[in-house]
Amino acid sequence: MLAGFRHVSDLPLGSAARAPLWEAETVFIFGQSLPSDALAFVELYDLPAGTDAAMTGRQ
């Protein structure tokens, strides 16, 4: 299955709509223009601190 999500931050925490994201074995995360989307990825996948800044180019 291939799924694309434009704004992960639009999916509420605990929402069943996030299930495909939780179940994914491989995730490709591209640059994010919105800090809220970058932070949502960091929280969802337990990424290292500062990863959200790298995704938005705010290093």
N, C-alpha and C positions, 0 to 999 in steps of 0.2 A: 504494500500500500504506500502511496505517496500522498502526503498532505502538506499544504502550505498555509501558513497563518500570517496575516499581515500585521496585526497588532495583538500580540499575546496579552498585553495589559488590558485589553477589552474583555478578556475571559475572566470572570470572577474567580477568586481563590476557592477551591473546593468544587468548582463547576465540573460536571460530567463532560463538558466540551473540551476540557484539558486532557481527557483520557488518552487520545492519540499521542499527545506530547509526552505523557508519563511513560507510555508503553514503548516508545521508540527505542530501538537499539542503536541507531545512528542518527545524529542530529547535526545539521549544518546551520550555523547561525551566521548570518551576514551582517554587515554594518547596520546599525540602527540609528535612525535620525531622532527618535524620541527617547530621552532618558528614561521615561517610564517603561518603555518596551525593553530597553536594555536591562533595567533593574528586574523586570519580570522574568527574563531569561536567567539572570544570576540566581534569583530566588528559586525558580522552578528546578534548575539543574544543579543547585548547590555549587556554583562556580566560585573561584577564588575572588576575594575582595579586589576591586579595581578593574575587574573584567568589564563591567558596565561602562566605565570611562573609555576603555580601549575600543569597545564596540561603537561608541558615538564619536570617537576621535577627540575626546576631551582629556587626553593623557597629559 
